[in-house]
Each structure stands twice: as structure tokens, then as C-alpha cells.
């Protein structure tokens, strides 16, 4: 599918309709896990659409393990809900992703990011070179944060824009890193990823023993 002429965001699948509240789930998806899908499903009662976003460039990582195209294929195989979209953006910072989403969806769409406690702590505590930078970001988007080895308690000044997102089970030990490590150790990994991508994971990660 060609890149839209209106924006830099490229859709590989787009849900029907025009959402007023859009949930954005960015990630490396190396590979997609059951925790990614649970985050998206848990947000559906609160939003109109969930878009899985794969940045073409990561702020602090490189593309190793699965290629960009393979990650898109895994997302397409795993995220089959009619209110799920799959897209690529140019850059990986939340503020950059939010801008690309606004360009793509237009109108007065409210952008909400989905993440776990660990990611929320990194985002809120990052040194942006400006003590008011995160506060300004929360004027552009809000956060739904799932517990991950503990609940996230945001600073009082940010609580208006950061809410908890309850999940249906315990996903503390589910991560793409754990999937890759289990494969390298020859241990069972299938329960950590959606059934639809088992063949992709087996092919990609058993042939490449050092993905990060």
C-alpha cells in the first residue's frame, strides 16, 4: 500500500470509520506477543480504534532479529480485530507519533498511548532537556498504563492525563525478549505469542540466534 499523500503515516490495514478517540500502541513487535494484543483489547471499551504503530526508526534501537517487513506480516496475522489498524511511522518518539497520527486521522481526534508501567516511567522520567517538556507532551496526548510488575502511580501534576488500564490476566512475564530468549534456550515459547504467528516466529527466530 503506498504512503498517503496527506501524511507520512503508512497504513497496512485501516479500520473503518473516523475515531474521535484513537489508542496508539507503538512497539518494536520483535515479535508480537499476547501482551500486545491484551493491551489493545483492554483499551477497546474506552476508545474507538487501536492502531499498532511500527516506527521505521527507533530512538534507541536498531532493526535486528525480524526485518521491518516480517514485523508487519506478524502484526497483520495477529491483529485481526475490525477496530484494529496497523501502520508505520517515520520516527519513534511519542510526540512525533502523535503528530503523524493527527495528520493521518485529521479532525479533532484525541490521541491516547497504550503502554506498561515500565514504559510510562521511562517516558515521564526521561531527560528531555526541558523540565516542562513532558507536561507539554500531555497537552498533545494522554496515557493508558497497564500494570507491569506493579502499578504505575503518576506524579500528582500528571494524573489528569494518565489513567490505569486493567488487563484480564497476569502478563508480567510476557515480553518479546522472553520469547527470543526461550527460543535460544530451546524452551517452550508458544504460549507467549498469538497462535496465528507461530509459524512466523519459528521460522524467523530459530534461524537467527542473536536477535535483540
ROTORMAR-681650 format. One line per 3 residues: for each residue z, y, x of N, C-alpha, C, O. Coordinates in steps of 0.02 Angstrom, whole numbers, plus 32768, in hexadecimal, padded with zeros to 4 digits. Layout:
N
Z,Y,X,Z,Y,X,Z,Y,X,Z,Y,X; ...
***
This chain:
212
8000,7FC5,802A,8000,8000,8000,8000,803E,802C,8029,8042,8059; 7FD4,806E,8021,7FD1,80A9,804C,800C,80D7,8042,802B,80D7,800D; 801B,80FF,8074,8050,8130,806F,803C,8164,803C,8003,817A,803A
806C,8177,8011,805F,81AA,7FDF,8049,81EB,7FFF,8062,81FD,8034; 801A,820D,7FE0,8003,824D,7FFA,8038,8283,7FF0,8034,82B8,8010; 8067,8277,7FC4,8098,82AB,7FB4,80D4,82A9,7FE3,80F8,82DB,7FE8
80E0,8272,8004,811C,826D,802C,8113,8239,8063,80DF,8219,8068; 8146,8233,808D,8143,8204,80C5,815C,81BF,80B2,8155,8190,80D9; 8179,81B8,8077,8196,8179,8061,815F,8149,804B,8134,815C,8023
8161,810C,8064,812F,80DA,8052,814E,80A4,8028,817F,8084,803D; 8134,8099,7FEC,814F,8067,7FBF,8127,8026,7FC5,80EA,8025,7FC6; 814C,7FEF,7FCA,812F,7FAD,7FC8,8138,7F8E,7F83,8111,7F62,7F6F
816A,7FA4,7F60,8173,7F95,7F19,819A,7FCF,7EFB,81CB,7FE7,7F18; 8185,7FE5,7EC0,81A8,801D,7EA1,81B7,800D,7E58,818B,7FF9,7E32; 81F6,8014,7E45,820A,8008,7E00,81EA,803B,7DD2,81D9,8073,7DE6
81E1,8028,7D94,81C4,8055,7D63,81F7,808A,7D4E,8234,807F,7D53; 81DE,80C3,7D36,820A,80F6,7D1C,821A,812C,7D4F,8207,8127,7D8A; 823D,815F,7D37,8251,8197,7D61,829D,819C,7D60,82BA,81B5,7D2F
82BE,8184,7D94,8307,8183,7D93,8326,81C8,7D98,830C,81F4,7DBA; 835D,81D2,7D74,8383,8210,7D7D,83B8,8207,7DB3,83CB,8237,7DD4; 83D0,81C9,7DBB,83FE,81B9,7DF2,83E1,817E,7E19,83D8,8148,7DFD
83D4,8189,7E58,83B5,8157,7E83,83E6,813F,7EB7,8402,8167,7EDC; 83F1,80FD,7EBB,841A,80E0,7EEF,83EE,80CB,7F29,83BB,80AB,7F20; 8402,80DE,7F65,83DB,80D0,7FA2,8404,80A0,7FCD,843D,80AE,7FE0
83E5,8067,7FDE,8406,8036,8009,83DD,8030,8049,83AE,8009,804D; 83EF,8058,807D,83CA,8053,80BC,83E7,801B,80E7,8422,800B,80E2; 83BD,7FFF,8111,83D6,7FCB,813C,83A1,7FB4,816D,8366,7FC7,8169
83B7,7F8B,819D,8388,7F6C,81CB,836B,7F2C,81AD,8333,7F18,81BE; 8392,7F0B,8180,837A,7ECF,815D,835E,7E9B,818E,8326,7E84,8188; 8388,7E8A,81BF,8373,7E5E,81F6,83A0,7E20,81FA,83C1,7E16,822D
83A4,7DF6,81C5,837C,7DF5,8188,83A2,7E12,814D,83DA,7E2A,8154; 8382,7E11,8112,83A3,7E22,80D3,83D9,7DEE,80C6,83CF,7DB3,80D3; 8413,7E04,80AD,844A,7DD6,809E,845E,7DD9,8054,8447,7E05,802F
8487,7DAB,8040,84A1,7DAC,7FFB,84CD,7DE9,7FEF,84D4,7DFF,7FB6; 84EA,7E04,8024,8513,7E41,801C,84E7,7E7D,800B,84FB,7EA7,7FE3; 84AC,7E82,8029,847D,7EB7,8017,846D,7EB5,7FCD,846E,7EE8,7FAA
845D,7E79,7FB5,844B,7E72,7F6F,8485,7E81,7F41,847C,7E9E,7F0B; 84C1,7E6C,7F54,84FB,7E7A,7F2A,850A,7EC4,7F26,851C,7EDE,7EF1; 8503,7EE8,7F5E,850A,7F31,7F5C,84DB,7F50,7F29,84EE,7F7A,7F01
849C,7F3A,7F2B,846A,7F56,7EFD,847A,7F45,7EB5,8477,7F70,7E89; 848B,7F06,7EA8,849B,7EF1,7E63,84D9,7F15,7E49,84DA,7F29,7E0F; 850B,7F1E,7E73,8548,7F3F,7E5D,853C,7F87,7E49,8561,7FA2,7E20
850A,7FA7,7E66,84FC,7FED,7E57,84D5,7FF6,7E17,84D4,802E,7DFC; 84B4,7FC2,7DFE,8487,7FCA,7DC5,84A7,7FE8,7D87,8486,800F,7D64; 84E7,7FD9,7D76,8505,7FF9,7D3C,850F,8044,7D44,851B,8067,7D13
850B,805D,7D81,851A,80A3,7D8F,84DC,80CD,7D9D,84E0,810B,7D9C; 84A4,80AD,7DAB,8467,80D1,7DBE,842C,80B7,7D96,8431,8085,7D72; 83F4,80D9,7D9C,83B7,80C5,7D79,838B,8097,7DA2,8366,806E,7D87
838F,809E,7DE4,8363,8078,7E11,8385,8071,7E55,83AB,809E,7E6A; 8378,803A,7E77,838F,8030,7EBB,8352,8027,7EE8,8328,7FFD,7EDB; 834E,804F,7F1D,8317,8048,7F4C,8332,802F,7F8F,835E,804E,7FAD
8318,7FF6,7FA5,8328,7FDB,7FE7,82FC,8001,8019,82BF,8000,8014; 831B,8022,8049,82F7,804D,8078,82FA,8031,80BE,8330,8025,80DA; 82C0,8027,80DB,82BA,800F,8120,829D,8046,814B,8262,8056,8145
82C6,8065,8177,82AB,809A,81A3,827B,807E,81D7,8284,8047,81F1; 8247,80A4,81E5,8219,8090,821A,8238,809C,825F,8226,807B,8290; 8267,80CB,8262,828D,80D7,82A0,82D7,80D8,828F,82EC,80F7,825E
82FE,80B6,82B7,8347,80B6,82AD,8368,80E7,82DE,8351,80EF,8317; 839D,8109,82C7,83BE,8139,82F4,83DB,8119,8333,83DA,8137,8368; 83F5,80DB,832D,8419,80BD,8365,8404,8075,8374,8427,8052,8398
83CB,805E,8358,83B6,801A,8362,836B,8018,836E,8347,8048,8361; 8354,7FDF,8387,830C,7FD4,8390,82F7,7F98,8365,8321,7F71,834F; 82B6,7F91,835A,829C,7F58,8334,8298,7F1B,8361,826B,7F15,838B
82C8,7EEF,8359,82C7,7EAE,837A,82D9,7E7A,8345,82F4,7E8B,8311; 82CB,7E3B,8354,82D5,7E08,8321,8298,7E07,82F4,8261,7DFB,830B; 82A2,7E14,82B4,826A,7E18,8285,8245,7E59,828E,8262,7E8D,829C
8203,7E56,8287,81DA,7E92,828B,81E2,7EBB,824B,81FF,7EA4,821A; 81C7,7EF8,824C,81C9,7F22,8210,81A7,7EFE,81D6,81C3,7EFC,819F; 816C,7EE2,81E1,8147,7EC1,81AC,816E,7E85,8191,816E,7E79,8154
818F,7E5F,81BC,81B6,7E25,81A6,81F1,7E3A,817C,8203,7E17,814C; 8210,7E71,818D,8249,7E89,8166,8233,7EA0,8121,8256,7E95,80EF; 81F9,7EBF,811D,81DD,7ED2,80DC,81CF,7E94,80B2,81DF,7E92,8077
81B4,7E60,80D1,81A6,7E22,80AD,81E6,7E02,8093,81E7,7DE9,805B; 821B,7E02,80BB,825A,7DE6,80A5,8277,7E0E,806B,8291,7DF1,803B; 8273,7E50,806F,828B,7E79,8037,8264,7E6A,7FF7,8282,7E64,7FC2
8223,7E65,7FFD,81F9,7E57,7FC3,820B,7E14,7FA4,820A,7E0C,7F67; 821B,7DE2,7FCE,822D,7DA0,7FB5,8273,7D9E,7F96,8281,7D75,7F6A; 829F,7DCA,7FAE,82E6,7DC7,7F99,82F6,7DF6,7F5F,831C,7DE4,7F32
82D8,7E31,7F5F,82EC,7E66,7F2F,82BB,7E68,7EF5,8290,7E93,7EF2; 82C3,7E38,7EC6,8294,7E31,7E90,82A9,7E4F,7E4D,8289,7E41,7E1B; 82DD,7E77,7E4B,82F4,7E94,7E0C,82C4,7ECC,7DF7,82AB,7EF0,7E22
82B7,7ED4,7DB5,8288,7F08,7D9F,829E,7F4F,7DAD,8275,7F7D,7DAB; 82DF,7F59,7DBC,82F7,7F9D,7DCC,8301,7FA6,7E17,8320,7FD7,7E2C; 82E7,7F78,7E3F,82EA,7F7E,7E87,82A7,7F96,7EA2,8272,7F7F,7E8B
82A9,7FC4,7ED1,826D,7FD9,7EF5,8276,7FCA,7F3F,82AE,7FC1,7F57; 823F,7FC7,7F64,823F,7FBB,7FAC,8213,7FEF,7FCC,81DA,7FF9,7FB9; 822E,8011,7FFF,8208,8047,801E,8219,804E,8067,824E,8037,807E
81ED,806E,808C,81F8,807F,80D2,81FC,80CB,80D7,81D9,80EF,80B3; 8227,80E2,8104,822C,8129,8113,8222,8133,815E,8224,8103,8184; 8216,8170,8173,8207,817C,81B9,8245,8177,81E5,8241,815A,821C
827D,8192,81CF,82B9,8197,81F9,82F6,817A,81D5,82F5,8170,8199; 832B,816D,81FC,8363,8147,81E2,83A2,816D,81D1,83D0,814E,81B7; 83A7,81AE,81DE,83E3,81D3,81CC,83E5,81DE,8181,83B1,81E8,8162
8421,81DB,8164,8427,81E2,811C,8408,8223,8102,83E7,8223,80CE; 8413,8259,8125,83FA,8299,810D,83AE,8299,810D,838E,82B8,80E2; 838F,8277,813E,8346,8271,8141,832C,8244,8109,82F9,8253,80EA
834F,820D,80FD,833A,81E0,80C8,833F,8202,8084,8313,81FB,805A; 8376,8228,8079,837F,824B,803A,8345,827C,802D,832D,8281,7FF5; 832F,829F,8061,82F8,82CE,805A,82B8,82AA,8048,8292,82C1,801D
82AA,8271,8069,826D,824C,8059,826F,8231,8011,823C,822E,7FF0; 82AA,821C,7FFB,82B1,8204,7FB6,82A3,823C,7F84,8282,8231,7F51; 82BB,8277,7F93,82AF,82AF,7F65,8265,82C0,7F62,824A,82CF,7F2D
8244,82BD,7F9A,81FC,82CA,7F9B,81D6,8296,7F73,81A7,82A6,7F4F; 81EC,8257,7F78,81C9,8220,7F57,81D6,821F,7F0C,81A9,8213,7EE4; 8214,822B,7EF8,8227,8225,7EB2,8223,8267,7E8C,8220,8268,7E4F
8223,829E,7EB1,821B,82E1,7E93,8250,82EC,7E5D,827F,82C5,7E55; 8248,8323,7E39,8278,8332,7E04,82BE,833E,7E1F,82C8,834D,7E59; 82EF,8336,7DF2,8335,8341,7E03,835A,82FF,7E0D,8391,82F6,7DF3
833C,82D1,7E33,835B,8291,7E3E,839C,8298,7E67,839E,82BC,7E99; 83CF,8276,7E50,840F,8274,7E75,840D,8238,7EA4,8402,81FF,7E8F; 8417,8245,7EE4,8412,8210,7F16,8458,81F6,7F28,8485,821D,7F39
8461,81B5,7F23,84A0,8194,7F32,8493,815E,7F66,8468,8134,7F5C; 84B8,815F,7F9D,84B0,812A,7FD0,84E3,80F3,7FC4,851D,8100,7FB3; 84CD,80B5,7FCE,84F9,807B,7FCA,8509,8063,8010,84DD,805E,803B
8549,8055,801C,855D,803D,805E,85A1,801C,805B,85C3,801F,8027; 85B4,7FFC,8091,85F6,7FDE,8097,8627,800D,80B8,8614,8042,80D1; 8666,7FF9,80B9,869A,8023,80D6,868B,8035,811F,8695,806E,8133
8674,8004,8146,8668,8011,818D,8632,8047,8196,8639,8073,81C0; 85FD,8043,816E,85C8,8076,8174,85E0,80BA,815D,85D0,80ED,817B; 8608,80BC,8127,8621,80FB,810E,864D,811D,8142,864A,815A,814B
8676,80F6,8165,86A1,8114,8199,8677,8131,81D2,8688,8166,81EC; 8642,810E,81E5,8617,8128,821A,85F6,8169,8205,85F3,8199,822B; 85DD,816A,81C8,85B9,81A6,81B0,85E8,81E1,81AB,85D7,8218,81C0
8623,81D6,818E,8652,820D,8184,8670,8226,81C6,8680,8261,81CD; 8677,81F8,81F6,8698,820A,8235,8669,821A,826E,8680,8228,82A6; 8629,821A,8262,85F8,8225,8297,85FB,826D,82B0,8607,829C,8289
85F1,8276,82F1,85F0,82B9,830D,85AA,82D7,8306,857D,82C7,832D; 85A2,8301,82D3,8561,831F,82C6,8558,8361,82EB,8524,8382,82E5; 858A,8375,8313,8586,83B4,8337,8598,83EF,830D,8596,8428,8325
85AB,83E3,82CF,85BE,8418,82A0,85F4,83FC,8273,85E6,83CD,824E; 8631,8416,8274,8667,83F9,824C,865A,83FA,8201,8679,83D5,81DC; 862C,8424,81EB,861E,8427,81A3,85DF,8400,818F,85CA,8404,8155
85C2,83DB,81BE,8582,83BA,81B1,8587,8385,817A,855D,8382,814E; 85BB,835B,817D,85C1,8326,814B,85CD,8343,8106,85B3,832A,80D4; 85F5,8378,8103,8601,8399,80C3,85C0,83B2,80A4,85B5,83AC,8068
8595,83CE,80CE,8555,83E6,80B6,8528,83AC,80A0,8502,83B3,8070; 852C,8373,80C3,8504,8339,80AF,8516,8322,8069,84EB,830F,8042; 8557,8325,8059,856C,830D,8018,8558,833D,7FDF,8564,832E,7FA5
8539,8374,7FF0,8519,839E,7FBE,84D4,8381,7FAC,84B8,8391,7F78; 84B9,8357,7FDA,8476,833B,7FD1,8479,82F4,7FB3,8449,82DF,7F93; 84B0,82D1,7FBD,84B7,828D,7FA3,8500,827C,7F9D,852B,829E,7FB9
850E,8246,7F78,8552,822B,7F76,8551,81E3,7F8D,851C,81C7,7F9C; 858C,81C3,7F8F,8592,817F,7FAA,85B5,8152,7F79,85E5,8166,7F58; 859D,8114,7F73,85C0,80DE,7F53,85D2,80AC,7F8A,85A5,8091,7FAA
8612,80A1,7F94,8629,807B,7FCE,864C,803B,7FB9,867D,803D,7F92; 8634,8002,7FD1,8653,7FC2,7FC3,8687,7FB2,7FF8,8680,7FC5,8032; 86BB,7F8E,7FE3,86EE,7F78,8013,86CF,7F48,8045,86A7,7F1D,8033
86E2,7F50,8083,86CD,7F21,80B8,8706,7F1C,80E9,8711,7F49,8112; 872A,7EE4,80E6,8768,7EDC,810D,8797,7F17,8100,87B4,7F34,812E; 879D,7F28,80C1,87C9,7F5E,80AC,87A3,7F93,8085,8767,7F9D,808E
87C7,7FB6,805A,87AA,7FEC,8033,87A3,802B,805E,87C9,8036,808C; 8771,8053,804D,8768,8093,806F,878C,80C9,8047,8780,80D1,800B; 87B6,80EF,8069,87D9,8127,804A,87BE,8167,806A,87CF,8177,80A3
8794,818B,8046,8776,81C7,8064,87A8,8200,806A,87D8,8201,8044; 879D,822D,8099,87C7,8269,809B,87C6,828D,8058,8794,828B,8035; 87FD,82AE,8047,8804,82CE,8006,87CA,82FE,7FF6,87B5,8303,7FBD
87B1,8321,8029,877D,8353,801C,873A,8334,800A,870E,8357,7FF1; 8732,82F2,8015,86F2,82D1,8007,86F5,82A3,7FCA,86C2,8286,7FB7; 872F,829D,7FAA,8736,826B,7F75,870C,827A,7F38,86FD,824C,7F11
86F8,82B7,7F2F,86CD,82C8,7EF6,8688,82A8,7EFD,8665,82A0,7ECB; 8675,8296,7F3A,8631,827D,7F46,8630,8235,7F60,85FA,821B,7F70; 8669,8214,7F65,866C,81D0,7F7F,8696,81A6,7F4F,86D1,81B4,7F44
8677,8172,7F33,8698,8146,7F04,8696,80FE,7F1C,866A,80EB,7F43; 86C5,80D6,7F04,86C6,808F,7F15,8694,8069,7EEA,8687,807B,7EB1; 8677,8035,7F08,8647,800A,7EE4,8662,7FC3,7EE6,865C,7FA1,7F19
867F,7FAC,7EAF,869A,7F67,7EAD,8662,7F34,7EB1,862D,7F3C,7E92; 866E,7EFE,7ED7,863F,7EC6,7EDB,865B,7E8A,7EB6,8697,7E87,7EA7; 862F,7E5A,7EA9,8644,7E21,7E80,8667,7DEB,7EA8,8682,7DBB,7E8C
8668,7DF1,7EEA,8687,7DBE,7F14,869A,7DDA,7F58,8698,7E17,7F63; 86AC,7DAE,7F85,86C0,7DC1,7FC9,8684,7DB9,7FF7,866D,7D81,8004; 866C,7DF1,8011,8632,7DF0,803E,8644,7E09,8083,8619,7E1E,80A9
8685,7E08,8094,869C,7E23,80D4,867B,7E02,810F,866D,7E22,8142; 866E,7DC1,810A,8653,7D9C,8143,8608,7D95,8142,85EA,7D71,816A; 85E8,7DB8,8113,859F,7DB3,810D,857E,7DEE,8131,858B,7E28,8121
8554,7DDF,8161,852F,7E12,8185,84F1,7DF3,81A3,84EE,7DB6,81AE; 84C0,7E1D,81B2,8484,7E04,81D4,8495,7DE9,8219,8478,7DB8,822F; 84C5,7E09,823B,84DA,7DF1,827D,84F7,7DAB,8278,84E9,7D80,82A2
851F,7D9F,8244,853C,7D5C,823B,8506,7D28,822E,850B,7CF0,8246; 84D4,7D3A,8207,849C,7D0C,81FC,847B,7CF9,823E,8471,7CBE,824C; 846B,7D2B,8266,8448,7D1D,82A5,8474,7CF6,82D5,845C,7CC8,82F7
84B4,7D06,82D7,84E2,7CE2,8303,84E9,7C99,82EE,84EA,7C6C,8319; 84EC,7C8C,82AD,84F2,7C47,8295,84B3,7C1F,82A7,84B7,7BE5,82BB; 8479,7C3F,82A1,843B,7C1D,82B3,843C,7C0B,82FD,8429,7BD4,8310
8451,7C3A,8327,8453,7C2D,8370,8484,7BF5,8381,8479,7BCF,83B0; 84BA,7BF0,835A,84EC,7BBC,8367,84DC,7B7A,8345,84FF,7B48,834E; 84A6,7B79,831D,8494,7B3D,82FA,84C1,7B2E,82BE,84C8,7AF5,82AB
84DF,7B62,82A1,850D,7B59,8268,84E9,7B6B,8227,84B3,7B88,8227; 8509,7B58,81F0,84ED,7B66,81AE,84EB,7BB1,81A1,851B,7BD5,81AE; 84B2,7BC9,8189,84A9,7C11,817C,848C,7C1E,8136,848C,7C58,811F
8474,7BEA,8115,844D,7BF3,80D8,8474,7C18,80A1,8456,7C3C,8079; 84B6,7C0E,809E,84DD,7C2E,8069,84E3,7C79,8071,84FB,7C9C,8044; 84CF,7C94,80AB,84D7,7CDB,80B9,8499,7D04,80A6,849B,7D41,80A7
8462,7CE2,8097,8424,7D06,8086,840A,7CEE,8043,8419,7CB5,802F; 83E3,7D17,8020,83C7,7D02,7FDF,839A,7CC5,7FE8,8377,7CC1,801A; 839B,7C96,7FB8,8372,7C5A,7FBE,8328,7C68,7FC9,8306,7C42,7FEC
830F,7C9E,7FAB,82C8,7CAD,7FB1,82AF,7CBC,7FF7,8273,7CBA,8003; 82DD,7CCB,8025,82C7,7CDB,8069,82DB,7CA6,809C,82D2,7CB0,80D8; 82F5,7C6E,8085,8307,7C38,80B4,82CD,7C25,80E3,82D8,7C1F,811F
8290,7C1C,80C8,8259,7C09,80F5,824A,7C40,8129,823A,7C30,8163; 824F,7C7F,8115,8242,7CB6,8144,8276,7CB6,817C,8265,7CBB,81B7; 82B5,7CB0,8169,82EB,7CB2,819A,82E5,7C78,81CB,82ED,7C81,8207
82D9,7C3D,81B0,82D3,7C02,81DB,829A,7C0A,820D,82A1,7BF8,8248; 8262,7C25,81F7,8229,7C2D,8223,8234,7C64,8256,8226,7C5A,8292; 824C,7C9E,8240,8251,7CD8,826C,8287,7CCF,82A1,827B,7CDB,82DC
82C3,7CBB,828B,82FD,7CBF,82B8,8309,7C80,82E0,832C,7C81,8312; 82EC,7C48,82CC,82F2,7C0D,82F6,82C0,7C10,8330,82C9,7BED,8362; 828C,7C38,8329,825B,7C40,835F,826D,7C78,838F,8253,7C7B,83C6
829B,7CA4,837A,82AD,7CDC,83A5,82F8,7CDB,83AC,831D,7CF0,837F; 830F,7CC4,83E3,8356,7CB3,83EA,8382,7CED,83FC,83C0,7CE6,83FC; 8367,7D27,840B,8392,7D5E,8420,8388,7D9E,83F6,8385,7DD4,8413
8382,7D99,83B3,837B,7DD6,838C,83BC,7DFC,8388,83F2,7DDE,838B; 83B9,7E3F,8382,83F5,7E68,837B,83ED,7E96,8341,841A,7EBE,8333
***
